[in-house]
Amino acid sequence: MYTPKLNLALAALPDNIADLLRPMVPEGTGIFSLPSLEATDSLPYDVILMGDDAGLTPAEIHRQAPRAIIYLITSDEKAVSPDMLTALQEIWPADMTGSLWGYRLRRMLEDFYARKESFYYRSSLETMINSVPDLIWFKDINGAHLKVNDAFCEFVGKLKSDIEGHDHFYIWGLTEEMYRKGEFVCLETEEEVLRRGVTCRFDERVENSSGIRNLSTFKSPVRDEDGTMLGTLGVAHDVTDELAQKRRLDDMAFSDALTGLYNRHAFYTMMARRRGTLRITIITLDLDNFRLVNECFGHQLGDEALLLFARFLRETFPDNICVRMNSDIFAVALLGEVERSEITDKLDSLFAKIKKSFASERSHNILSVSAGIADTPNPSQSVDDVIRRCGYAVARLKRRNGFTIALDPTKPPSPLLLDLLRTKADSAYCFYDDLQK
């Protein structure tokens, strides 16, 4: 238990009062018996018991020692004026018996230590909550804020004097209609805590000067000593930046760094999550002669070709899963029933965009696309099996077009060869099912 130091003055009181007090107080307590009090700059006492002849009036003592608790022991209660009462804690009769003196002194000490202990814990609470970077608040049963910490004030942009005693709508600058139309649940979560009577965790959204913020909030009921619900305590951690960082990391983990399309890891993860019992159709797209662009014109122009192709792919299949599988191999996954005509229309549109864009660039006009399409209605058939069928269709397509080249890795392709490739740069697609007929 917190035990404060006590300096106690007995002014113009019998000496036996000090003898009564000494057994009641802790070691180190200062008991000062004074014939009278003088008008000095300060009176260094916590409690002053003064008789009728203490030398100063209660008002004068209060001015010199505003924090001191003053008790008047008087034989003439009628002489106590109304202005004296404002400075006094209590008035005791001077003709008390010994046992009554003992009782009064014990109650006086209990009151002093209770006051000091209450101040100590209030100060500790204030220091503790203001040291925490999270938002902390106490509300009464009607939703008025009784106490908030510095972080709360900074978050809402208001002083404590503008917050304490006010409700949710006033503090956050909302009307009830704005609250109902927004994605806010703060008041509903308060009601749930009071209804359940236990600590609950919530994800809440609020708006401050920085915009919409996401809070991870713990709310607990606060009870009176008899168990009556008094209100709630809330602690909220602003997770907006953490969520944004997580999204960025997820994007990095699931996205191809160059094109922004999904990567292989994302492709397999999403297929595992979304496929279920749906039919899947996969299109693999091979950017033909891409290696020659890198070797003849440089990797920067090769990257430009990949970025253009990725953009066209995303524009053509905006509602589907578009993936860069590796260097110049791309894939599109379609979930559910899809008409063949829908696929061919989209591929024709894609090839038209590629031809128009690449034809004007000498570094890109040797490029074309070979696409293989395979599907399965069988949920037990693996995605890799469907991709292998797409690859088989692409290989057959290239052989059917009758153009494969073996290059000397020590020599660059000749201009004549590049011209030949330009004449044969024509994109095409092949359905695996057609090869089986």
N, C-alpha and C positions, 0 to 999 in steps of 0.2 A: 504494500500500500504506500502511496505517495505521502510523505510526512514533511510538510514545509516547516521552515524555521519560523518561530513566533516570538515577537517582542511585545510584551504586554505591560502597559502602564497603569498603575493604581494611583490616581490623583486625589488627594484629600480623603483617603479612606482609612479605616482602622488597620493596624499592622497585622492583625490576625487573618485578614483576607488573603495576604500573601502566603501565610502558613497553610491555609486551606487549599490554595492553588497548587503548591509545589508537588504534592503527591499525584496530582491529576495530569501533569504535563510531561512530555518527553524530555529526556536529557538534552541540554542545550537551549532550552527555552529561557528567554530573558524576562525576568519579572522585576519591574522597577517601581518601588514605592516612592511617591513624590508628594511633598506637602502641598505643591500647587504646580500648575503649568504656566510657562512664561511665553510671551509673544516673541519667540525666536523665529529664524528663517524657516525651520522645518521641525516637525515632530516625528522622529524615526520609530514610530510604533505602529503595529498592525492592529492592535485592539487597545482601546482606552476605556477604563472604567473610572468615571469621574464623580466626585461628590459635589455637594452644593457649593463648597468653597474651593473649587478647583482653580480659580484664578481667571479662567477664560470661559466664555460662553461656548455652547456646542457649535454655533455658527462660526466663531473665530477658530476653534479647533479644526473644524472641517475645512476652512480655507487654508490652514497651514498643513494639514495632513488629509488631503481629499480621499486617500485610499484607506484611511484608518476606519475601523468599525467602532462606533462610539456608543457606550452604555451610560445612562445617567442614573445614579443612585441618589434619590432625593427623599427628604422628609416632608417636602411641601409640594405635592403634585399640582396643586392649584397654581403654583408659580410658573409652571411650564407653559410657555406661549406657543402659538401655532408655528411661528417661524423656527423655533427650536426643534420641533418635531421632524422637520425635513432633514436635519443633520443627525438624528438619533436612530440607532437600531432598535433599542428598547429602553423602557423606563422601569426601574426597580424601586420598590419601597426600601427606605433605609432601615426600618425596624424589623428586618427578616430574622428568623431564628437561625441557628447554626445549620440545622439540616436543610432548611430552605436555601440558605446561601450555597451549601454544597450542591444542591440540585440545580440551582440557577447557573452556577459556575460550570458544572459539567455540560449543561445544555449549551452554554455560550461557547465552550471549547468544541463541542461536537459541530455546532453551526459553523464555526470558523474553519475547521478542518474539512467539513463537507464543501464549503465554498471554495477553498483552495484546491481540493481534489477535483471538483467540478471544473474549475478554471484550467487546471493542469490537463485534464482529459480533453477539454474543448480545444485548448491550444495544441495539444498533440494531434488531435483529429485534423485541425486546420492545417498544421504543418505537413502532416502525412498526405492529405488529399491534394494539397498544392504542390507537393513534390512529385506527384504522379503525372506523367505526360498524357494519360488517357482522360477522357471526360468523366467526371463523377458528379452525381447530383442526388439529393434527397427530396422526395415529394411527399406531401401529406395525402390523406385518403381522397381528397377532392382534386388532386393533381396540381396543386400549387407548389412551386419550387421553394423549399425551405432553406436549402444551402447548396451551393455549387462551388466547384474548384476553379482555379485560375485558367486551367486548360479549357474548361467549358466556356468561360467568358471570352477567351481568345477565339474559340471556334465560332461562337455565334456573333462576335463583334459587339458585345454589350458589357457594361459595367455590372458588378454584382448588385448594386443598388437598383439597376434596371431589370434584374432577373428575379431576385428573391422576392417571393410573394406573388409572382405572376404565373399564368398557366402556359401550356404548350403553344397555343396559337399566338399569344402575344410575343413570346420569346423568339419564335421562328418566323414571325411576320407572315402568318398564314390566316386565311379565313377558313371557316368550317367547310365551305364549298371547295376551296382550293385543296384542302386536305382530302376530302372525299374523292376528288377527281385525280389526285396524284397517286403515286405508288408508295404512300406512307402508311406505316402500320404501328407507329409508336404508341398511340393511345390504346390500340387493341392489345398490344403486348402487355401494357400496364394492367389492363383488366384481367388478362390471363394469369398474371402473377398473383394478383389479389384473389382471384377465384381458386387457383390451385394451392396457394400458400407455400410455394417452394421456389427456390432459385431456378430461373429459366434462362436459356441462351437464345438470342434472336439475331437474325440478319435484318438490319433496318436501313432505310434510305432517308436521308434528310438533305436539305439544301441550305448552303451558306453562301458567302460572297465568292467562293471558289467554284460554285456549281453544285451539282448533285454529288453527295458523298455517301459511301457505303460504310456502315458501322457494324462491328461485331459486338453485341451488347449482352451483358449479364444483368439481370434484374432480380432483386430479392425483396421479399416482404419484410417490413419492419414492424415489430409488435411491442405493445406495452407489457408491463410486468405481469399482467393477468392474461396475456395472450391476445388481447384485442389488437386488431390490425390498425396500425397508425398511418401507414403509407408504404412507400417503396424506396429502395436504394438502387441506383443504376450506375454501371461502369461500362463505358463504351470505348472501344479501340477503333480508330479510323483505319480501315483496311483498303481504302480506295487505291492508294499507290501500290500496295502489295498485290491487289488483284490485277492492276494494270501491268505490273512487272511479271506476274504469273502468265497473263495472256501473251505478253511479249515472248516469254520463254517457251510457252506452248507453240506460239507461231514459229519460233526458231526451230523447235524440235520437229514440227510437222510441216514446215515449208522448205522448199528448195531455195537456197540462198540467192541464186541468180534470177530465176524466173518468178518466184513467188507462188508457183503452183505447189500442190501437195508433193511431198517426197515419198519414197518407197515405204518408210516406216508409217507415215500417216495413211497411206493407201491400205496397207494390211490391217492397221488398227481400225480404220473406219469400216472396212468391209466386214471385219469380225463383229463390230457393234451394230451395223445397220442391216446386214444381209438377211438374217433370220431365215424365213422360208421363201423369200422372194426370188424370182428369176433374176439372174445377173447376165448382163451383156457387157463384154469388154472389147474395146478397140485399142489395139496397139499401133502406134504410128512411128515409123522409122524415117528419120530425115536423111534421105539418100545423099551421098557425096559430101556430107558435112565435114568429114576429115580433110577433104581436099580444100575446103574453104579455109580451115585453120592453117594448113600447110602452105597454101599458095598466097593467101591474103592476110594471114595473121589471126591470132586468137581473139583480138578485139572485135573484128568483123564477124568472127564465128559467134561470139557472145551476142552481137546485135541480131544475128539471124535467129538465135535461140529465143531472145526476148520477143521478137516479132511473132515468131511461131507460137509462143506461149500465149501472147495476147490474143491472137486469132483463135486459138483453141478455147480460151476462156470465153470469148465472145460467142463462139459457135455453140458451146455446151455450158451455158451459164448455170443450169440447174443440176449438173452432174459432177462427178468427182474427176477432176483433171489432174494428172500426175506427170511429173518428170521422173521416169524410172531410173535412168542413168544419162550419160552424156548426150546422145541424140535420139534416145528412145523415150517416147511419151505414151501415155495410156489414158483412156477415158472409161469410167465404169458407170453403167446405167442400171439402176435397180427397178425391178417391176417389169410389167409387160410393155414391150416397145415394138411398134410396127417397123418392118424392114424399111419401108419407104421413108419413115422419119429419119432413120440412120443415114440412108443414102442421100437424102436431101441435105442433111447437115454436112456430110462429108463433101458433097459437091460444092456447097457454099464455102466450106473451109478451103478447098483446093483452089477455088476461084480467087479468094482473097490472097492466098499464097502466090499464085501465078502473077496476079496483078502487082503485088508489092515487090516480089523478088525479080521480076523480069527487067525492071529498070536499074538494077544494081548488078554491075559486072561481077562483083564478088559473090552475089547470091543467086544469080540466074542459072547456076549449074545445079541448084538444089531442087529436089522434088520429094514427095512423100509416098511411102508404101504403107498401106494400112491393112491390118488383118482384123477380122471381126469373128468372135465366137461367143456362144452363150450356153447357158444350161438352166433348166428349171429345177434341177436336182440339188437340194441344199447340202447334201452330203458330198457332192463333187467339189474338190478343192479349187480355190482361186488360181493356184499355180497351174493346175491342169488346164483351166480355161485359157490362161496366158500362153501356155505351151501350144495350144491349138491356134491361137492368134499368130504366134511366131511361125508356125508351120505354114499358115496361109500367106504370111509376108514372104517367106522363103520361096514358096511356089510362085507367088506373084512376080518376084524378081527373076526367077528362072524363065518363067513364061514370057516375060518381056525381052528375054534373050540378051541381057546386057550385064556382064560382070567383067571386072577389070582387075588384073594383077599388076600392082605398081612396084617399081624398084624403089625401096625405101631410101636409097642413097641419092636419088635424082628427083627433082621436082617434075610434076606432070608438064608435058609440052603444051604450048598454046593450041596446037592442033587437037590434042586430046580434050582440052577444056572446051573448045568449040564444038567438038563432037558431043560432049556431055550436055552442052546447052541445047543441042537439037533434040536430045532424048529426055530432057528434064520434063517429064509429064507424070503427075501424081495419079495414083490408082489405088483401089481397094479391092479386097477379096474376102468373101465369107467362107469360113471353114466348112460350113455345111455344104456349100456348092462343090467343094473338092471331093466330098464323099458320095456324090451322086453318080 
